[in-house]
Structures are given as structure tokens and as C-alpha cells.
């Protein structure tokens, strides 16, 4: 919830995407870990786009966040 409402919604939808919620924990951890590398603003914008395009998956977030961070001018926060 500290990242933003779009990220919360993406996490909720990922959790609901499998029959057993336990199967989605790693995906949710992966999505949230992007905030450490790219920052909260880039993650929130990426999740907003995922919701807009109806592509609420870990893979979409993973493939899109670098481009979003570049557009926002944040690149990789830790300079990786």
C-alpha cells in the first residue's frame, strides 16, 4: 500500500488469478521488488498501464517497467 493504489489492485488481481493463493506469492514478491530497483513512481505507473491494458501479470510488469522508468527518467535507482 505504500507504493500506490494501482499497485495494490495489481497485487489483488494476481492473488486472485490462481485457484490457490499460495501459488501467487512469489509473483507478488517479484512485482514489489521492482520498487527497490526502479522506484515507487515507476512501479505505480507500470501497474497503472497493466490495469489499463488488461494485462495484469508479473510478466507484463517485468517487461514494461524498465521502459516506464526510462520515460520517467528514473532508470535503475541503484545504478545496476
N, C-alpha and C positions, 0 to 999 in steps of 0.2 A: 504493500500500500504506500510505501514511501516513494516509489517511482512515479506512479500516477494511475488514474482511473482506466486508461486504455490497457495498461499492463495488467492490472487486476482482472479485467474482463478476459484478456487472452489466457491468463493462468486458469481462470474458472472454466473456460471452454476447453482447454487442454485436459484439465482434470475430468471433465465430463465426457471426453472423447473416447474413453475406453470403458469396457464393462467393469473392470476392477480399477479403482482409482490408484492403487499401488503401482500399476503399470506406467503411470504418467509422472511419477515423482522426479525421475531423472530428467525428463524433458523440461519440467518446470524449473528445476535447479539450473539447467543449461540456459534457459531463457533469462533467468535472473542474473546469472553470472556475466552476461554481456554488459550489464551496467558497470561492472568493475573495469572492463576493458574500454568501453566506448562512452560511458557516462549515462546518467539517467535520462537526459533530454533525447539522446539518440535512440535509446530503448523505447521510450514513450512514443516517439514519432514512428518508429518501426511498428510497434504494436497498433498504433492508430491506422497505419496503412494496411496491416494484416486484417484488421476488422473491416475496413472499407472494401478490400478486395475479396473478402470472404475466404481468406487463406490463413486461418488461424492454426498454424502448425509451428513446431520448433524449427523445421527445415526452412520455412519461409523467413522466419526471423533471422536465422543463421546466415542465409544467403543474402539478405537485404540490408542488414544493419551496417555493414562496412560502407555501403553506398550512401546510406542515410547520414552516417557520421561524417562522411566526406562533404555532403551537401550542407550540413550544419557547421562544418569547419572544426569539428572536434576530433576527427581521426581516432587514433587509439590514445586513450588517456595516459596509459603507462608507457607509451612510446615503443610498443612491441614491434 
